[in-house]
């Protein structure tokens, strides 16, 4: 079964809905605005227990709409001036990890305020929407991986993540697997292609992505497997 994100459903509705007749008070522009507003309202419910910067609110809610399991989970999307070696990072909040139960745990997704290119800094909200959607979806995949882990397990997870490249790869594959299962495979491929083919991103960062993360082709293979399992 093919999964369509809400923004795609909106455009299908917009294209195939009949135009109102002359006797109707709404013209096509007004009808389009009402459909768009309804789409935004449907996304708004995914903002519960979330703190999201205004600049990326719409695409973040769109990413969250693919993860209904995270509907009530507390997640703080935080802009950071710089994240060493990364563009985004998903983590449990330390205080919550120590004092809250699994069901009440809080998380944060750190997001670089700017994508650092060789000759400029690009505001993160200026990335193509599908690329940003894939990046956010990947981080939400990490949180899905964290949900059922105990506090002790997550502490051990963090230690192994910073000390073993093989463990990093396994963790990143798990995050991508969750995202693909939620219908974000195409967005993940767009993100990987953007990074690997951007002529102004540092080669060191590209080398890290090639070494530790799934390639676009490997993600497409996961999508194919997911589609086959759904058809069965």
TORKOL-4160 file (C-alpha; in steps of 0.2 Angstrom, whole numbers, padded with zeros to 4 digits, m for minus):
232
<pt num="1" X="0000" Y="0000" Z="0000"/>
<pt num="2" X="0007" Y="0017" Z="m0005"/>
<pt num="3" X="0007" Y="0030" Z="0009"/>
<pt num="4" X="0004" Y="0048" Z="0004"/>
<pt num="5" X="0009" Y="0063" Z="0015"/>
<pt num="6" X="m0005" Y="0076" Z="0019"/>
<pt num="7" X="0002" Y="0089" Z="0008"/>
<pt num="8" X="0001" Y="0077" Z="m0007"/>
<pt num="9" X="m0017" Y="0073" Z="m0002"/>
<pt num="10" X="m0021" Y="0092" Z="m0002"/>
<pt num="11" X="m0014" Y="0095" Z="m0020"/>
<pt num="12" X="m0024" Y="0080" Z="m0026"/>
<pt num="13" X="m0040" Y="0087" Z="m0018"/>
<pt num="14" X="m0036" Y="0104" Z="m0025"/>
<pt num="15" X="m0034" Y="0097" Z="m0043"/>
<pt num="16" X="m0048" Y="0085" Z="m0044"/>
<pt num="17" X="m0062" Y="0094" Z="m0034"/>
<pt num="18" X="m0075" Y="0102" Z="m0045"/>
<pt num="19" X="m0075" Y="0121" Z="m0047"/>
<pt num="20" X="m0090" Y="0129" Z="m0038"/>
<pt num="21" X="m0104" Y="0135" Z="m0050"/>
<pt num="22" X="m0107" Y="0154" Z="m0053"/>
<pt num="23" X="m0122" Y="0153" Z="m0041"/>
<pt num="24" X="m0110" Y="0148" Z="m0027"/>
<pt num="25" X="m0102" Y="0162" Z="m0016"/>
<pt num="26" X="m0085" Y="0154" Z="m0015"/>
<pt num="27" X="m0073" Y="0156" Z="m0030"/>
<pt num="28" X="m0059" Y="0144" Z="m0033"/>
<pt num="29" X="m0046" Y="0154" Z="m0023"/>
<pt num="30" X="m0057" Y="0154" Z="m0008"/>
<pt num="31" X="m0060" Y="0136" Z="m0009"/>
<pt num="32" X="m0042" Y="0132" Z="m0011"/>
<pt num="33" X="m0039" Y="0143" Z="0005"/>
<pt num="34" X="m0052" Y="0133" Z="0015"/>
<pt num="35" X="m0044" Y="0116" Z="0010"/>
<pt num="36" X="m0027" Y="0123" Z="0015"/>
<pt num="37" X="m0034" Y="0129" Z="0031"/>
<pt num="38" X="m0042" Y="0112" Z="0034"/>
<pt num="39" X="m0025" Y="0103" Z="0031"/>
<pt num="40" X="m0016" Y="0115" Z="0043"/>
<pt num="41" X="m0030" Y="0111" Z="0056"/>
<pt num="42" X="m0027" Y="0092" Z="0054"/>
<pt num="43" X="m0009" Y="0095" Z="0057"/>
<pt num="44" X="m0011" Y="0105" Z="0072"/>
<pt num="45" X="m0016" Y="0091" Z="0083"/>
<pt num="46" X="0002" Y="0084" Z="0081"/>
<pt num="47" X="0008" Y="0100" Z="0090"/>
<pt num="48" X="0003" Y="0093" Z="0107"/>
<pt num="49" X="0017" Y="0092" Z="0120"/>
<pt num="50" X="0029" Y="0099" Z="0106"/>
<pt num="51" X="0040" Y="0115" Z="0106"/>
<pt num="52" X="0043" Y="0120" Z="0088"/>
<pt num="53" X="0052" Y="0135" Z="0081"/>
<pt num="54" X="0040" Y="0145" Z="0070"/>
<pt num="55" X="0052" Y="0145" Z="0055"/>
<pt num="56" X="0050" Y="0126" Z="0053"/>
<pt num="57" X="0033" Y="0123" Z="0061"/>
<pt num="58" X="0023" Y="0117" Z="0046"/>
<pt num="59" X="0036" Y="0104" Z="0040"/>
<pt num="60" X="0039" Y="0098" Z="0057"/>
<pt num="61" X="0021" Y="0095" Z="0060"/>
<pt num="62" X="0020" Y="0086" Z="0043"/>
<pt num="63" X="0035" Y="0075" Z="0049"/>
<pt num="64" X="0026" Y="0072" Z="0066"/>
<pt num="65" X="0010" Y="0067" Z="0056"/>
<pt num="66" X="0019" Y="0051" Z="0050"/>
<pt num="67" X="0022" Y="0046" Z="0068"/>
<pt num="68" X="0006" Y="0045" Z="0077"/>
<pt num="69" X="0014" Y="0035" Z="0091"/>
<pt num="70" X="0023" Y="0051" Z="0096"/>
<pt num="71" X="0007" Y="0061" Z="0097"/>
<pt num="72" X="0008" Y="0063" Z="0116"/>
<pt num="73" X="0027" Y="0062" Z="0118"/>
<pt num="74" X="0036" Y="0078" Z="0124"/>
<pt num="75" X="0048" Y="0084" Z="0111"/>
<pt num="76" X="0057" Y="0100" Z="0111"/>
<pt num="77" X="0064" Y="0105" Z="0094"/>
<pt num="78" X="0078" Y="0117" Z="0098"/>
<pt num="79" X="0088" Y="0128" Z="0086"/>
<pt num="80" X="0107" Y="0127" Z="0090"/>
<pt num="81" X="0120" Y="0139" Z="0083"/>
<pt num="82" X="0131" Y="0124" Z="0079"/>
<pt num="83" X="0131" Y="0105" Z="0082"/>
<pt num="84" X="0148" Y="0097" Z="0081"/>
<pt num="85" X="0148" Y="0085" Z="0067"/>
<pt num="86" X="0130" Y="0085" Z="0064"/>
<pt num="87" X="0115" Y="0095" Z="0057"/>
<pt num="88" X="0102" Y="0087" Z="0069"/>
<pt num="89" X="0103" Y="0076" Z="0085"/>
<pt num="90" X="0089" Y="0067" Z="0094"/>
<pt num="91" X="0092" Y="0064" Z="0113"/>
<pt num="92" X="0082" Y="0061" Z="0129"/>
<pt num="93" X="0083" Y="0076" Z="0140"/>
<pt num="94" X="0095" Y="0071" Z="0155"/>
<pt num="95" X="0084" Y="0076" Z="0169"/>
<pt num="96" X="0069" Y="0067" Z="0161"/>
<pt num="97" X="0080" Y="0052" Z="0159"/>
<pt num="98" X="0085" Y="0051" Z="0177"/>
<pt num="99" X="0068" Y="0055" Z="0185"/>
<pt num="100" X="0054" Y="0051" Z="0173"/>
<pt num="101" X="0047" Y="0035" Z="0168"/>
<pt num="102" X="0048" Y="0029" Z="0150"/>
<pt num="103" X="0030" Y="0034" Z="0147"/>
<pt num="104" X="0033" Y="0052" Z="0153"/>
<pt num="105" X="0051" Y="0054" Z="0146"/>
<pt num="106" X="0055" Y="0070" Z="0137"/>
<pt num="107" X="0066" Y="0072" Z="0122"/>
<pt num="108" X="0074" Y="0085" Z="0112"/>
<pt num="109" X="0079" Y="0087" Z="0094"/>
<pt num="110" X="0094" Y="0099" Z="0092"/>
<pt num="111" X="0093" Y="0107" Z="0075"/>
<pt num="112" X="0107" Y="0118" Z="0067"/>
<pt num="113" X="0101" Y="0135" Z="0064"/>
<pt num="114" X="0111" Y="0136" Z="0048"/>
<pt num="115" X="0118" Y="0123" Z="0036"/>
<pt num="116" X="0136" Y="0127" Z="0035"/>
<pt num="117" X="0142" Y="0128" Z="0017"/>
<pt num="118" X="0159" Y="0131" Z="0011"/>
<pt num="119" X="0156" Y="0150" Z="0007"/>
<pt num="120" X="0140" Y="0154" Z="0017"/>
<pt num="121" X="0128" Y="0149" Z="0030"/>
<pt num="122" X="0111" Y="0143" Z="0024"/>
<pt num="123" X="0096" Y="0146" Z="0036"/>
<pt num="124" X="0089" Y="0128" Z="0039"/>
<pt num="125" X="0071" Y="0133" Z="0034"/>
<pt num="126" X="0078" Y="0137" Z="0017"/>
<pt num="127" X="0082" Y="0119" Z="0013"/>
<pt num="128" X="0070" Y="0111" Z="0000"/>
<pt num="129" X="0055" Y="0105" Z="0010"/>
<pt num="130" X="0057" Y="0087" Z="0006"/>
<pt num="131" X="0075" Y="0087" Z="0012"/>
<pt num="132" X="0070" Y="0095" Z="0028"/>
<pt num="133" X="0056" Y="0083" Z="0030"/>
<pt num="134" X="0068" Y="0068" Z="0028"/>
<pt num="135" X="0080" Y="0075" Z="0040"/>
<pt num="136" X="0067" Y="0078" Z="0053"/>
<pt num="137" X="0059" Y="0061" Z="0049"/>
<pt num="138" X="0076" Y="0052" Z="0053"/>
<pt num="139" X="0077" Y="0061" Z="0070"/>
<pt num="140" X="0060" Y="0056" Z="0074"/>
<pt num="141" X="0065" Y="0038" Z="0069"/>
<pt num="142" X="0078" Y="0039" Z="0083"/>
<pt num="143" X="0065" Y="0044" Z="0096"/>
<pt num="144" X="0054" Y="0029" Z="0090"/>
<pt num="145" X="0070" Y="0018" Z="0094"/>
<pt num="146" X="0072" Y="0026" Z="0111"/>
<pt num="147" X="0054" Y="0024" Z="0117"/>
<pt num="148" X="0055" Y="0007" Z="0124"/>
<pt num="149" X="0072" Y="0008" Z="0131"/>
<pt num="150" X="0075" Y="0009" Z="0149"/>
<pt num="151" X="0086" Y="0023" Z="0157"/>
<pt num="152" X="0100" Y="0012" Z="0160"/>
<pt num="153" X="0099" Y="0005" Z="0142"/>
<pt num="154" X="0099" Y="0023" Z="0135"/>
<pt num="155" X="0114" Y="0028" Z="0145"/>
<pt num="156" X="0123" Y="0013" Z="0138"/>
<pt num="157" X="0117" Y="0017" Z="0121"/>
<pt num="158" X="0125" Y="0035" Z="0122"/>
<pt num="159" X="0141" Y="0028" Z="0128"/>
<pt num="160" X="0142" Y="0015" Z="0114"/>
<pt num="161" X="0137" Y="0028" Z="0101"/>
<pt num="162" X="0151" Y="0040" Z="0105"/>
<pt num="163" X="0164" Y="0025" Z="0106"/>
<pt num="164" X="0159" Y="0013" Z="0091"/>
<pt num="165" X="0157" Y="0018" Z="0073"/>
<pt num="166" X="0149" Y="0001" Z="0070"/>
<pt num="167" X="0136" Y="0005" Z="0084"/>
<pt num="168" X="0133" Y="0022" Z="0076"/>
<pt num="169" X="0129" Y="0013" Z="0059"/>
<pt num="170" X="0117" Y="0001" Z="0068"/>
<pt num="171" X="0108" Y="0015" Z="0077"/>
<pt num="172" X="0107" Y="0025" Z="0061"/>
<pt num="173" X="0100" Y="0010" Z="0051"/>
<pt num="174" X="0087" Y="0008" Z="0065"/>
<pt num="175" X="0081" Y="0026" Z="0063"/>
<pt num="176" X="0080" Y="0025" Z="0044"/>
<pt num="177" X="0070" Y="0009" Z="0046"/>
<pt num="178" X="0057" Y="0017" Z="0057"/>
<pt num="179" X="0056" Y="0032" Z="0045"/>
<pt num="180" X="0054" Y="0021" Z="0030"/>
<pt num="181" X="0040" Y="0011" Z="0039"/>
<pt num="182" X="0031" Y="0027" Z="0042"/>
<pt num="183" X="0031" Y="0032" Z="0023"/>
<pt num="184" X="0046" Y="0044" Z="0023"/>
<pt num="185" X="0057" Y="0034" Z="0012"/>
<pt num="186" X="0057" Y="0046" Z="m0003"/>
<pt num="187" X="0060" Y="0061" Z="0009"/>
<pt num="188" X="0075" Y="0051" Z="0016"/>
<pt num="189" X="0082" Y="0048" Z="m0001"/>
<pt num="190" X="0080" Y="0066" Z="m0005"/>
<pt num="191" X="0090" Y="0071" Z="0010"/>
<pt num="192" X="0104" Y="0059" Z="0007"/>
<pt num="193" X="0105" Y="0064" Z="m0012"/>
<pt num="194" X="0105" Y="0083" Z="m0006"/>
<pt num="195" X="0120" Y="0080" Z="0006"/>
<pt num="196" X="0130" Y="0068" Z="m0006"/>
<pt num="197" X="0128" Y="0079" Z="m0021"/>
<pt num="198" X="0129" Y="0096" Z="m0014"/>
<pt num="199" X="0145" Y="0104" Z="m0021"/>
<pt num="200" X="0146" Y="0117" Z="m0007"/>
<pt num="201" X="0145" Y="0104" Z="0008"/>
<pt num="202" X="0162" Y="0100" Z="0016"/>
<pt num="203" X="0169" Y="0083" Z="0009"/>
<pt num="204" X="0173" Y="0078" Z="0027"/>
<pt num="205" X="0154" Y="0078" Z="0031"/>
<pt num="206" X="0150" Y="0069" Z="0015"/>
<pt num="207" X="0163" Y="0056" Z="0019"/>
<pt num="208" X="0155" Y="0053" Z="0037"/>
<pt num="209" X="0138" Y="0051" Z="0029"/>
<pt num="210" X="0145" Y="0038" Z="0016"/>
<pt num="211" X="0154" Y="0029" Z="0030"/>
<pt num="212" X="0141" Y="0028" Z="0044"/>
<pt num="213" X="0124" Y="0030" Z="0036"/>
<pt num="214" X="0114" Y="0020" Z="0023"/>
<pt num="215" X="0116" Y="0026" Z="0005"/>
<pt num="216" X="0101" Y="0032" Z="m0006"/>
<pt num="217" X="0101" Y="0015" Z="m0015"/>
<pt num="218" X="0100" Y="0005" Z="0002"/>
<pt num="219" X="0085" Y="0016" Z="0008"/>
<pt num="220" X="0076" Y="0012" Z="m0009"/>
<pt num="221" X="0079" Y="m0006" Z="m0006"/>
<pt num="222" X="0071" Y="m0004" Z="0011"/>
<pt num="223" X="0056" Y="0005" Z="0003"/>
<pt num="224" X="0054" Y="m0010" Z="m0009"/>
<pt num="225" X="0054" Y="m0022" Z="0005"/>
<pt num="226" X="0042" Y="m0012" Z="0015"/>
<pt num="227" X="0030" Y="m0011" Z="0000"/>
<pt num="228" X="0031" Y="m0030" Z="m0003"/>
<pt num="229" X="0027" Y="m0034" Z="0015"/>
<pt num="230" X="0012" Y="m0022" Z="0014"/>
<pt num="231" X="0006" Y="m0030" Z="m0002"/>
<pt num="232" X="0007" Y="m0047" Z="0007"/>
